[in-house]
Amino acid sequence: MSQLFPLAIKDIFKKAIFLLALYSTQAFAQQTVSWVASSPTSQWVAQSKITAQKSNSLADVIIHPEQAQQTIEGFGACFKELGWTSLSLLSSKDRAAIFKELFKPNTGANFTICRMPVGANDFSRNWYSYNETDGDFEMKQFSIANDYETLIPFIKNAQKYNPALKLWASPWSPPTWMKYNKHYASQPVPDISSWPKEQLQAMRDNWGMDFKGISNGMKPEQRMHEGSDMFIQEEKYFAAYSLYFSKFIDAYKKAGIKIGMVMPQNEFNSDQVFPSCTWTAAGLVKFISYLGPAMKKKGVDLFFGTMERPNKKLVDTILTDPLSREYIKGVGFQWAGKEAIPAIHKEYPGLSLYQSEQECGNGYNDWKYCTYAWSLMKHYLNNGVKSYFYWNISLKEGGVSTWGWHQNSLIIVDTLTRTFKYSYEYYLMKHLSHYVKPNAKKIVTTGTFTDLLVFENPDKSLAIIIHNPEDQDKTVQIQLNGKILAPTLKAKTINTLLVK
């Protein structure tokens, strides 16, 4: 070695190695760390500044910035009619403050990508589609007039604060005349008059459902079931429905709203009392062979979903079929679909994965459900999703839909005082969406403490979202580049530390 490298060169080499090691151990200490925490009693509270320190003990968490995972596209929620009608009860000043908080870049929640329905969904004022004229295969009577009352002003108000807001859409039901049962729903509302009180309360507490006094007008013979194609499986209906999508894209473009991606059906396995339509995977393959070329012509991406069952084979059917695979750019998962996402991510590592709908709660908007929502976030983001979507942006207090389902929301509107408040889950979303920017990378961590998520932003700042579910304060030692950051997390808190 001495013959190959003169002494001076060896000394320079050793010095360079020493300086590199010194820099890596000091880098964490030289960075600034901001910190906010939320608990059941106080939300978004700035915490005392902390600095990195030397430590001889083993770290609870080791951050590996060199091990980057998926690129994050963004966070958002869904535009729905009952979201707009609830916000419309507020003063124009309050509405403006809410839209600024949700959508203005680098201000509050920093939402960058959102979802919307194609026609009515389960939180619409009532059932409607864009064309209920039976046999209008050329879509001459197509109209989005209904949406100018609700969805379009909802989205336009968001665009005032973020003109670059991305949107994707999916239908809950095709026009009724395109379905075998000629109804917007898949099953009648159950008769609960004879149910025992305990069963009714369990349904309300566990699922948020309360069908008292609700009817969708469906006859028993119109009932359809999971595993069947409700959509009429004929060429002229497939062609007409793909034209329906194209008309939707064009009409919204004319309104100044760009739709960048669509999915062919929300929850295609679910036979619901509200707008819904069951499909088989084979039936969807046929439709995608029409919809895919139509959307490609419009410059609109096509994802498969939304996938709400734990059956990986349902996704494989679409991704391996030659009629549909060339058009599918990604897959959206929600509810029980979360159980299929690890296997899909492993088998198709380059496929874009979305969490398309956070589970909806029961209208109580309590801390218990907020912490459950955090567990969902960890599961999805640890299994490759690039975008994460909350469900209801705003609802009246109690969060009940036209079809008797109580759900949680980011904004809770008091109809008596015409005031509002942000829910616990809003602050949970903000703990990620405010700090994790588009094009951030999910970062690998190791260690005994796993109740956290870490992201590296394009500016190289690190967002560490960390949860302490315990009844007492807890100190967690986090290692990065040979230094230890040791925040003492207050009991029952969700925290974000931003390391710059």
N, C-alpha and C positions, 0 to 999 in steps of 0.2 A: 504493500500500500504506500510506504514512504517513497518508494522509487517512482510510483505513478503520480503521487500528489506532493508537490513541494510543501514544506512546513507552513509557509504563509497561506497557501490555499487551504490547507487543512484547518488552520486557525480561523480563517474566514468562514469556512463551512460549519465548524463547531459553534461559532458565534451566531450564525444565522439560525441554527437549530435552537439555540438557547433563547434568542429573541422571539422566535415563533412560539415556543412553549410559554415564555413569559407573557406574550400577548394573549394567548388563549386562556391563561389562568386569570388575567386581569380584565378581560373583555367584559365579563358579566358585572364586575364591580364598577366599571366605568359607565355602564348604562344606567339610565333613569328608569324607575319602576313606578307606574301609577296603578292605583288599586281601588276598585269599587266593590261593594258587597250589598246583597239583598237578603232579607230575612222575612219571616211572617209579620214582624212588627215595623220594619223600616226597609225601604227599597232605595237602591242606587245611592248608597252613602259612601262618600270618599273616605278611605282609610289612611292611616298614618303611612308616610313614606318609609320604605325599607331599602336596605342596601345589602349587597352580597357580602359574604364573609367566608373565611377559611373554616374548614371543619375536618376533623379527623374521623368523624363517625360516618357510617354508611348512609347514603341518601335514601329517602323514601321513594323518590322519583328521579330518574335520569332522563333528560331530554336529549334526543339525538337529531339535531337539525340536519345532519348529513343524510338522514333517512326520511326523505319526503315521500308522501303518499299522493292521494288524489288532489287535483286542483279544484278549489271551491269556486263555483259560479256565482253563488249568492244566496240570500235568504229573503223570504217574503211570506205572503198570505194569499187569501182568495177574495176576489171581488164578488159580492153576492147582493141580491136585491135587499134582503133584510138588513144587511150591513149599511146600505145607503139610507133606507127609511129610518133606521135608528139614529144615524148621524144627523138626519134632517130635522130631528127634534131639537137639536142644539142651536145655539146662536152661531151666526156666521163667523164670529171671532173665535169661538171654541173650535168650530170645524177647521178653520184655517190653522189653528195651533196644533190640532191633531195631525192634519196632513203634513205639516212641516216636520213634526216630530217623527212621523213614520217614514217619510220619503225624501226629505232634503238630505243630500249627501253630507256625511260627516257631522250630522247634527244629533239625531236620536237613534231610532232603530236602523236607519240607513238601508231600508229595503230596496233591492235592485232588480228583483224578478218576482212576478206574481202570476197567479192562476185566475182563470175565469171560466164560467160555464158557456156552453153553446146551447142557448135556450134555457129553459127552466132547470133549476136544480132543487135540492131538498130544502134550501133556505131562500126560495123565491116567494114572492107574494102569493102566487098560485101557479097552476100549470099553464104553460104556453110553449109553443114552438114558433119557428120563423115561417112555417107554411103548413097550415092545417087544411089545405084544399086537397081533398082526396083525388088522387090520380094526376096531380100536377107534376108529372115527371120532368118537365122542362123548367120548373121552378119559376113560372111567370108571376106567381103570387107571393114570392119570397119577400119578407120584410122584417127589418129589425126595429120597427117603430116602437115596440115596447121598451127596448133598451135605451132609447133616448130619454125615458123617464127616470131610469135608475142606473144601470150599469155604465152607460157612457158618461154621464156627469161624475159618477164615482171615480172612474179611471182618469178622466180629464183633470179632476182636482188633484189627483196624485201626480199627474204629469206636469202640473204647474211647478212642482218642487223637484221633480226628477224627470226631465224630458227623455232621458235615455232608459227609462224603466222598461224592462223586458216583460213580455206577456206570452203565456201559453194557455191553451183552451181544450176542454173536452166536453162532450155532451153527456147528460144523464139519461136522456131518452130521445130517440128519433121522433119525428112527427107520428102521431098515433096511427095514421093510415098506412104507415110502412111496417106495422107490427101485426103479428098474427092475432093478437087479442084485442086490437083496436083501442087500447087504453094506455095512458102514460105510465101507469104503475105495473107492478108484477104480481101483487097480491092484495086482497082486501084488507082494510084496517081490522084488526081482531076485535071481537066483541069481548070486552073486559068486564062487563056488568056482573058476572058471576065469580070473578077472580077474588080470592081471599085478600084481605088488606095487606098481609105480609108479602104476598107475591107482587102486589101492585107497588109496595114501597121498595122492594128489592129491585124491581124493574126501573123504578125512578132513580134510586141511588146508584145502581151499578151501570145503567145504560142511559139514564136521562130521559127515558121514554114514558110518556103519559098520553095515552090515546083517548082519554075521556072526552066525549063529545065530538070526536073527529071521525070523518068519513071521507073516502076518496071516490065513492060511487061505483066501485067495481062490483060486478056480479061474480058469483062463485065460479061460473063456467069460464070466466076470463083469466083465472089464476094460471100463472106460469111458474116454472121452477128452475133452479140452478141446474146447469148441465144441458139446457135446451137453447135453441136459437129462437128468440122472440122476433127477431128481425126477419122479414120475408126473404127467403133465400132464392131470389130470382135476379137475373142479370139487370133487368130494367130498374129494379129497386136499388141495387148496388150502385148503378150509374147515377141514379137520381140523388142518392144520399151523398155521393162524392161531389156532385154538383152543388148540393146544399152546403157542404163545407166550403167550397170555392166561393159561393155567393156570400157566405159569412165573412171570409177573409177580405173580399172586395168591399163589402158594405162597411166593415170597420175601418178599412184603409181610407175610404171616403170620409169617414168621421174623424180622421186624423189619428187613428190608433192602429199600430202595426202588431199583428199576431205572428210571432216568430216560430211557434211550434204547436202542433195539435196531437192529442191522443184520441184514438177512435171511440173509446167508451169508458166512462167512469165505472169502476167495479163491475166488470162484465159477468161475474159469477153471482151477484147479489140480487135476489128477488125481493124488492122492497115495496112498501106501501106508498112511497113518494116516487117521483120520476126516476125510472130505472129501466134497464133492458138487459136481459141475460143473453149471452152469446156462448157458443162453444169456441174453443181455440181454432178449430177447423173453419167455422163460420167467419171468424175474424180474418183468417188468412185470405179467404175469398174477397172480403170487403177491402182489405189492405191492398190487394192487387189492383183495385180501382182507385182507392184513396191515395195510395202512394204516388202514382204518376200525376194525379191532379195537384197534389201539394208540391211536388217537385217543380211543376210548371209555375207555381206561384212563388217559389223560393221559400217555402215553409217546411221546416223539419217535421218528421213524423216519429214519435216515440210509441212504444207499445205500453198500454196500461189504460186505466190504472189497475195494478195487480194487487188484489186483496186476499189472496189465498196462499197458504204455505207450500203450494205444489210447484216445484221448480219445472216440472214437465210442461206446464201450461205455457211457460215462457219459451222453453226449448222448441215447442211446436212452431212458434212464430219465427224464432231466430234461425231455425234449420230448414224451413220450407223455402224452396226456390221462388215461390210466388211473392213472398213477403220480405225475405231477409235483406234484400238489397235496399229496401226503403227505411228500415228501422234504424234510427240513430241512437236510441237509448230506451230505457224502461223506467216506468214510474211505479213505486211500491208504496202501499199503505196498509194499515191495520194488520191482519195476519200475514200479509205479504212480506212483512219484515222477517219472517222465518225462512223465506226462500232466498232472501237477498245475499246471505253469505256464500251460498253455493253458486249463485249466478255470478257474483263478483269474482269468484275463484275461477270459474270456467270461461268467463268472458272479461278478462281484466281490462281490455280497452274500451268496453262499452260504457256510455254515460248512464249513470244511475241517479234517479231523483227520489227523494222522499216526497211523495206528491200530496200527502194530507196527514197532518198530525192527528192522532186520535182525539176525539172531540170533547171528552168530559161529560159532565151531567148538569151543567148550568150553575153549579155551586161556586165555581172559580176559587177553590180553596188551595191552601199550600200543599196538601197531600197530593192533589193531582198535579200541581206544579212540579213536585219532585219526581212523580212518575213520568211527566213529560221530559224531564232531564234524562231519565234512563232511556227513553226512546231516542233522544238526540245522540247519546253515546252509542247506542246500538247502530243506528243508521250511519253516523259519521265514521265509526270504527269499521264499517263494512263497505266503504267506498262511495257513498253518495256525494254528489257534487253540489246539490241544491237542497234546501230544507224549507218546507212550507207549513206555516201555521194555517189554521182553517178559517174561523170567523174573525174578521177584522173588528166588527162592532155588532153588538146585539143589545136589545133592551134587557134590563135586569131580569134574570131567570132564564134568558136565552132560548125561549121556546119557538119552534118553527111552525109553519102552517100545518104541518102533519104531526104535531105533538111530540117533537123531540127537543129536549132541553140540552143546550150545549154551552161550552165555555167560549169566551171571546177575549180579544186583546183590549177592547174598549167596552166598558159596561155603562149603559145609559140609564139614568134614573128618569122615568117618564113623568113623574110627579113634579120634580124640581127642575127638570130639563138640564141636569148637570151630568157629568161623566167622571169616571175614574179609570185608571189603567189597572189591569189585572196582574196578579203574580206572574202569570205566564207571559205577559207582555215584557216584564223585566227580565225573565229568563231568556226570551228571544233576544232582547237587547244586549244581554251579557255576551252573546255571540255576535249578532249582526252588526252592532256598533263598532266592534273591534276587528272582526275577521272580514277583510276586504275581498272583493272579487279578485280572483287569481292568486289568493293565498294558498299555501300548501298545508295539508294535514301532516303533522309531524309525529313520528314514532316516539313513544316513551316506554321505559321499562322500570321495574321496581315493584315494591310491595304495595304501594298506594296506586290505585287505578281509577279513582273517582274524579277524573279530569279529562280534558281535551286540550291539545296544543296545536297552534297554527303559526306558520311563518308568513307574514304579509310580504307583498312585493318590495316594500321598503326595508325588509329584513327585521322589522320589529316582530316580537313574539307575543301572541295572545294566549294566555294560560287561563282556561276556564276551569274552576275547581270547586268541588262541593264538600261541605262538611255536614253530614246528616245527623251528627251526634248531638246529645243534649249538653255537651260541654265543649269549651274551646279546644282546638287541636292545632298543634304546630306540625307543619309538613315541610320536610327538607327536600328542596328541589335542586338538583345539580345540573349545571350547564357550563361547559368549558372549564371544568375543574374547580368551579366556585359553587357555593351553596347559598340559595335564597331560602329563608326560613320564615314564611309568613305564619302568624298564629291566626287561624281562621276561627271566627266567632261561631258559637253553636248555631246549628240549623241555618247555614248561609250558603248562598251561591255567590262565587267571587270571580272577578276577572282581574288578572294582573297583566299589564301591558309593559313589556320590557323593550326599551328602545336603545 
